[in-house]
Amino acid sequence: MPEAARPREKPKEKEKEKEPTPLEVFIESIRAELLQVRSEMKEIGLLVEQSQGEVEKLAQRNASITAHVHQLQAHFDTVPREDIKSAYEHAQDAQQRLFTMRGQLEKLQSDQAHLKRYSETLARTMQMLEGGGSLDLPDAMAAAQPSGGIEQIIEAQEEERRKISRLIHDGPAQALANFILQTEIAMRLFDIDQDKARQELNSLKASAASTFANVRDFIFDLRPMMLDDLGLIPTARRYVDAYKEKTGLNVTIIFTGTERRLEPHREVLVFRGIQELLANVRDHAQATQVKVMVDVDAAMVRVVVEDNGRGFDPGTALAEGIKGRGLNTLKSRVTQVGGTIEVDASPGSGTKVTFSIPAGT
């Protein structure tokens, strides 16, 4: 058969490239996210180290300036006014810089802890999926989050923001306005009546020291640095001591079991639980005695907060009011990690709240 008469062979169709499955796409997105998070963790780790070094330097500088101010106070009558003014300005500047830098360091450490937990969650999820496990994300999220839990948590966060706003407005903001006024008065008095100027400066110093202590307590309540450094039990002891001093209540705290470190998110959950329950006692219970018990064993962490106050109806409180909102938020957080919470209360008979969570690794 002539060459030209042969039928032409149809060119072979190119084999279609296999498209990735939705699961493979999801795994790849998790892998990319994990790499990004680990990169951010390295960056924030460097920032934390730099900030810690800066805080140490500022703390030393503040101590040196404070010592100098104390020396001036011992020779107040003979030191030139300009030297006194300059020393107080340097002291105020040093304290403000140290306060700001400590706040930045605390924020970085908090972000670092969140990134670490997020990274661990991503790694576990990817390991499960690559190992052939199945993960129905909507069902898993629904199981992990009780009905209405998201709304409760968001509302609790907004309530905390409102509380912080009020505290800043009524505390540091008002104090700073008073400092400015007292400073102006003292500056005018220097050329008129040095004795009154000295009294005004002493009053300003006392106000500044009191406000500084309040701000430190405020920061501790928001996020105590020692929770990251020393762990749950020393931080809870310190918090209860400060709580006793502020409220005048007779509070005892008892630890049993093993005093050891827990995973960061578990330590935060337990500490916030104690904090929330003690805040309820302070604001609502009208109690005179409070007992806090924390037991840590190999499997569980159990916390009991009991008071001899006026008690309440748990059903009503959990359905209405700020106290119920706090308990509901605590319940959501506890159940999310596989824990339980029990409220034993009745009007006139005090309150006992017990919550337990798995101790983890």
C-alpha atoms as one frame of an Amber mdcrd trajectory, in Angstrom:
protein
   0.000   0.000   0.000   1.457   3.341  -1.000   2.796   5.496   1.773   0.390
   8.300   0.977  -2.630   6.007   1.150  -1.968   4.789   4.664  -4.447   6.142
   7.169  -2.910   8.582   9.538  -2.698   7.475  13.128  -4.496   9.691  15.542
  -2.087  11.353  17.903  -2.254   9.895  21.364  -4.088  12.065  23.803  -1.892
  13.289  26.553  -2.631  11.595  29.800  -4.477  13.888  32.084  -2.471  14.911
  35.096  -3.925  13.585  38.267  -5.590  16.362  40.196  -4.920  16.509  43.927
  -7.757  15.458  46.173  -9.352  17.961  48.572  -7.607  16.162  51.432  -4.198
  16.558  49.768  -4.895  20.241  49.156  -5.871  20.647  52.792  -2.724  18.865
  54.018  -0.566  21.054  51.794  -2.210  24.202  53.149  -1.550  23.023  56.713
   2.082  22.277  55.828   2.539  25.770  54.392   0.873  27.324  57.430   3.073
  25.285  59.779   6.238  26.452  57.997   5.061  30.056  58.257   4.243  29.715
  61.953   7.637  28.148  62.699   9.342  30.997  60.861   7.387  33.513  62.941
   8.329  31.608  66.104  12.023  32.015  65.288  11.567  35.729  64.710   9.592
  36.296  67.882  12.107  34.192  69.828  14.858  36.612  68.813  12.671  39.570
  69.785  11.976  38.008  73.193  15.719  37.554  73.830  16.451  41.138  72.792
  13.610  42.489  74.911  14.729  40.501  77.962  18.191  42.014  77.618  16.709
  45.490  77.273  14.493  45.000  80.346  17.536  43.961  82.392  19.454  47.065
  81.282  16.516  49.355  82.029  15.995  47.714  85.429  19.645  48.402  86.324
  19.353  51.993  85.101  16.153  52.502  87.068  17.780  51.121  90.232  20.738
  53.477  89.781  18.530  56.529  89.251  16.336  55.599  92.220  19.407  55.347
  94.429  20.493  58.796  93.241  17.062  60.250  94.060  17.278  58.767  97.557
  20.649  60.484  98.014  19.128  63.809  96.973  16.301  63.352  99.433  18.834
  63.042 102.246  20.278  66.447 101.267  17.134  68.143  99.999  17.903  71.531
 101.576  21.361  71.879 100.036  20.856  70.468  96.543  20.108  72.979  93.766
  16.507  73.046  92.565  17.491  72.267  88.983  19.303  69.114  90.123  16.246
  67.961  92.047  13.952  68.635  89.112  16.300  66.854  86.708  16.625  63.828
  89.014  12.865  63.412  89.334  12.411  63.782  85.580  15.054  61.109  84.933
  13.465  58.818  87.519  10.022  59.220  85.979  11.412  58.616  82.482  13.312
  55.506  83.607  10.264  54.019  85.321   8.083  54.721  82.295  10.583  53.123
  79.908  10.925  50.068  82.138   7.159  49.759  82.504   6.636  50.039  78.738
   9.414  47.576  77.920   8.101  45.021  80.410   4.682  45.328  78.828   6.168
  44.735  75.375   8.118  41.730  76.636   5.020  40.258  78.248   3.069  40.722
  74.996   5.858  39.030  73.003   5.982  36.109  75.427   2.218  35.728  75.204
   2.371  35.752  71.390   5.211  33.238  71.517   3.150  30.882  73.677   0.147
  31.185  71.354   2.294  30.461  68.293   3.794  27.437  69.998   0.367  25.985
  70.790  -0.843  26.748  67.258   2.238  25.074  65.786   1.704  21.962  67.900
  -1.955  21.791  66.846  -1.052  22.104  63.168   1.630  19.429  63.478  -0.755
  16.987  65.187  -3.459  17.628  62.598  -1.094  17.078  59.698   0.292  13.923
  61.300  -3.224  12.549  61.729  -4.222  13.275  58.140  -1.016  11.964  56.575
  -1.291   8.828  58.673  -4.598   7.966  57.062  -6.805   9.241  59.839  -9.981
  11.051  59.001 -10.920  14.424  60.307 -14.350  15.819  59.680 -13.603  19.441
  60.492 -17.167  20.740  60.905 -18.127  17.805  63.139 -14.888  18.045  65.107
 -15.361  21.740  65.682 -18.982  21.258  66.676 -17.995  18.553  69.155 -15.221
  20.672  70.627 -17.354  23.788  70.957 -20.622  23.528  72.923 -23.674  25.275
  71.562 -23.478  28.967  72.236 -19.869  28.691  73.450 -18.450  31.008  70.813
 -20.968  33.728  71.675 -20.214  33.339  75.383 -16.468  33.584  74.864 -16.791
  36.643  72.616 -19.078  38.337  75.128 -16.686  37.463  77.964 -13.803  38.987
  75.996 -15.795  42.154  75.390 -16.686  42.337  79.081 -12.979  42.054  79.929
 -12.188  44.874  77.498 -14.854  47.052  79.078 -13.445  46.265  82.508  -9.899
  47.139  81.390 -11.127  50.382  79.846 -12.820  51.402  83.096  -9.773  50.479
  85.154  -7.429  52.507  82.954  -9.769  55.498  82.920 -10.357  55.500  86.673
  -6.793  54.533  87.614  -3.656  55.388  85.583  -5.336  57.992  83.323  -6.737
  59.951  86.265  -3.480  59.620  88.192  -1.429  60.974  85.268  -3.712  63.992
  85.034  -3.146  64.630  88.749   0.631  64.214  88.322   0.674  66.921  85.660
  -1.263  69.280  87.918   0.947  68.564  90.950   4.097  69.058  88.881   2.916
  72.442  87.654   2.081  73.495  91.216   5.491  72.385  92.498   7.326  74.233
  89.702   5.488  77.456  90.522   6.149  77.073  94.232   9.925  76.671  93.789
  10.370  80.420  93.361   7.769  81.357  95.992   7.812  78.886  98.881  10.336
  76.056  98.828   8.804  74.345 101.858   5.436  74.044 100.140   7.186  72.955
  96.952   8.933  70.216  98.939   5.586  69.104 100.408   4.049  69.030  96.943
   6.930  66.912  95.610   6.620  64.496  98.514   2.914  64.202  97.812   3.659
  63.654  94.126   6.194  60.963  94.971   3.708  59.128  97.217   1.016  59.321
  94.538   3.414  58.060  91.883   4.521  55.140  94.048   0.918  54.195  94.796
  -0.095  54.422  91.140   2.935  52.444  90.048   2.013  49.675  92.507  -1.564
  49.693  91.216  -0.379  49.452  87.621   1.867  46.508  88.479  -1.077  44.757
  90.121  -3.154  45.600  87.079  -0.571  43.991  84.771  -0.306  40.950  87.039
  -4.068  40.464  86.853  -4.006  40.708  83.064  -1.139  38.295  82.486   1.352
  37.500  85.276   4.833  37.001  83.830   5.677  34.575  86.617   3.057  32.170
  85.231   5.381  31.614  82.266   8.553  31.667  84.356   7.594  29.740  87.512
   4.332  28.003  86.707   0.849  27.670  88.149   1.391  27.008  91.835   3.784
  29.896  92.711   1.629  32.272  90.648  -1.585  31.143  92.347   0.044  31.617
  95.784   1.153  35.135  94.846  -2.283  35.989  93.477  -4.077  34.756  96.597
  -1.703  36.752  98.831  -2.427  39.915  96.829  -6.155  39.109  96.868  -6.136
  38.764 100.672  -4.335  42.084 101.050  -6.768  43.934  98.780 -10.033  42.428
 100.012  -9.260  41.750 103.681 -10.886  38.325 103.344  -9.583  35.308 105.222
  -8.365  33.162 102.314  -6.485  29.894 102.633  -4.921  28.070  99.712  -3.900
  24.415  99.871  -1.911  22.462  97.293  -1.778  18.681  97.239  -0.284  16.170
  94.868   2.779  16.886  92.743   4.040  20.449  92.335   5.068  20.361  88.684
   4.764  22.331  85.463   1.823  21.738  83.141   1.352  22.598  79.499   1.095
  26.405  79.187  -2.545  26.471  78.067  -3.554  24.245  81.000  -1.743  26.442
  83.502  -3.466  29.515  82.045  -6.879  27.815  82.163  -6.516  26.778  85.809
  -5.140  30.176  86.878  -7.925  32.047  85.075 -10.454  29.711  86.676  -9.167
  30.519  90.162  -9.079  34.213  89.274 -12.664  34.202  87.975 -14.046  32.311
  90.968 -12.283  34.560  93.487 -13.568  37.614  91.601 -17.103  36.229  91.988
 -16.541  35.819  95.735 -15.275  39.390  96.014 -18.069  40.938  93.938 -21.090
  38.857  94.911 -20.654  36.464  97.834 -20.346  38.824 100.845 -18.170  36.118
 102.394 -15.700  36.301 105.265 -13.816  33.073 104.590 -12.639  31.467 101.355
 -10.822  28.202 100.794  -8.931  27.365  97.597  -7.697  23.818  97.033  -5.607
  22.664  94.090  -4.695  19.017  93.603  -2.346  17.919  90.818  -1.814  14.217
  90.159  -0.548  12.265  87.179  -3.891  12.338  85.372  -5.981  15.310  86.548
  -5.846  18.817  87.978  -8.696  19.473  90.409  -9.576  22.913  91.794 -12.089
  23.714  94.540 -13.065  27.256  95.537 -15.429  27.373  98.520 -16.793  30.355
 100.463 -19.159  30.948 103.393 -21.053  33.753 101.672 -24.695  34.290 100.884
 -24.784  31.679  98.104 -27.054  31.827  95.067 -29.340  29.798  92.840 -27.054
  28.205  90.181 -29.888  27.825  87.693 -30.769  31.513  87.815 -27.170  32.728
  87.833 -26.156  30.583  84.867 -29.073  31.903  82.860 -28.755  35.562  83.826
 -26.244  38.089  85.054 -22.520  38.723  84.961 -21.771  36.020  87.525 -23.470
  33.433  85.321 -21.550  34.731  82.323 -18.252  34.106  84.081 -19.273  30.602
  85.141 -20.525  29.790  81.654 -17.262  30.957  80.106 -15.265  28.882  82.590
 -17.485  25.883  81.853 -16.900  26.267  78.104 -13.127  26.442  78.547 -13.056
  23.469  80.908 -15.222  21.240  78.712 -13.159  22.109  75.632 -10.155  20.334
  77.151 -12.198  17.359  78.355 -12.813  18.572  81.904 -15.849  18.923  84.159
 -17.251  21.604  86.460 -19.719  21.363  89.339 -21.466  24.177  91.211 -22.819
  23.413  94.675 -24.690  26.451  95.979 -27.964  27.589  97.447 -29.150  30.919
  98.880 -27.744  31.489 102.369 -25.493  28.425 102.364 -22.313  29.565 100.645
 -20.876  28.353  97.357 -18.552  25.562  96.322 -17.288  25.350  92.737 -15.175
  22.399  91.616 -13.583  21.979  88.218 -11.204  19.324  86.921  -9.186  19.088
  83.711  -6.796  16.445  82.369  -3.234  17.162  83.497  -1.837  16.393  80.049
   1.727  15.315  79.448
